[in-house]
Amino acid sequence: MLSTIVYSINPKQKLPVEGFTSFAETEELALRRKAELESAISGNGWKNWSGKDRRDFIQRAKDNKWEIKTKLCLIDY
C-alpha cells in the first residue's frame, strides 16, 4: 500500500516536523492524492479540510515559513 506523507522542514532542527499520512489502496490513487494534497497546500484548499489537526499543521508551518513537503512511501503489512 502506498501512502503520502506530509511534513515540513524547520531549519532550526535536524529532523523534519511530522505532519500527517494519507493512505491509498492503489498506486494510481496514491499519486492522485499526492497531487491533490500538493495543490491544496500550495493554494488555500487546505483551509477547507475537515481535519482540524491537518489544518493546524499546515497553518503552523506556513506561519513559521517552513517548507512543506510530500513524499510517497510504501507501507508493507
N, C-alpha and C positions, 0 to 999 in steps of 0.2 A: 504494500500500500504506500502510495506517495503522499506526503504532506507538504504544506507550505509553512515555513517558519518565518515569522515577522519579528525582527529585532532591531535594536538601534545601537549606534556607536557613540558612547560618551568618551570624548577624547581624554578625560581625566582618569579613566580607569582602564585596566588592562583587558578585562573581559567584556564582551558585548552585554547590553542590557536586554534581558529576555522579555519578549512581548507576549506572543501567543502563537499557537499552532492551529492550522486549518487542515482537516483531513479530507481526502478524496478517495473514492474507491477505484478509480481508473486513472491511468496516466493522462488521458485526454482531459478529464475533469480537473485533475491537479494543475495542469498547465493553464486551463481556462480560469481556475480560481486564483492562481498566482497573478495572472494578468489583471483580473478584476480587482484584486487587493491593491496592486501597484497603482492602478488607475484611480481608485478611491482615495488612496493615501496621498497621491500627488495633487489631487484636486480637493474638493470638500465633501466627497461622497461618504467618507468615514464618519462625518458628523451625524449621519442618518442611520448608522449601525445600531441594532437593538442591544448589543452587548456593551454595557457601561464600562466594564474593565478594559475592553478593547479601545473604546473611545478615549478613556482616560490615559491609556498608554500612549496613543498617538498624540494626544494633546500635550502630554508631558514632554515627549520627545521633540515636538515642534516648538514648544515654549522654550526649551533649552537649546534649540537649534542643533539637535543631534541628527546625524544622518540615519534615515530609516531604511532598512534593507529587508529583502525577502530572499529565501532560498528554498529549493526543493530538497526534500530529504526522504530517503527510502526507509520505511518502517517495516521491519521483518518480524512477524509474530511466530 
